């Protein structure tokens, strides 16, 4: 691939650039403290129900449903403040912003994420990722089904997709074929799940942490050998 070819780097957010497992651990502690173990379990049950219905995680939507079931629960209103005011910038993985800046030497960097229409954009903004990506942020309900729209918004000769989920990378590879280089980041619980690792094909390249992108140069981002 010519060095003059247009290259677009697409980054997932949760557990790729941002330690979402850490955010969830903090949220679990807050829920238990504010609404008790039973109330917290009810919230997580509602969240999983919504995930099944919608196909993505809706933290604020689950909170609304919990409120409908327990409108007078003490401490319930503090949960929304916890989510909105959470210091997401402190949960960015080490060297995440530096990795984004590094790849921008060769092409455009953009967020390609799943999520709801309120909380996920808020997380991207508050974490500093919106600024790091120069405002290039795409958030869909199912991003692997929206690649035609991605191409329309960010046309390129070649794409690089960086994600912690092998399933997503496999779907993207199936759609784009040799036009994409998939990079699997072994961070977060999905990336370390042995069942998932055995179910889906390997990505074109694997790195242990997002900061490892700093060791990659332009040829590493082109089509995989063979």
Secondary structure, DSSP 8 states (H G I E B T S, - for coil): --TTS-EEEEE--BTTTB-HHHHHHHHHHHHHHHHHHHHHHHHHHHHHHHHHHHSS--HHHHHHHHHHH-TT-TTHHHHHHHHHH--GGGGB-TTHHHHHHHHTTTSEEEEEEE--SSHHHHHHHHHTHHHHTTT-EEEESSGGG-HHHHHHHS--SEEEEEES-HHHHHHHHHHHGGGEEEEEE--HHHHT-HHHHHHS---SEEESSGGGGGG--GGGGS----
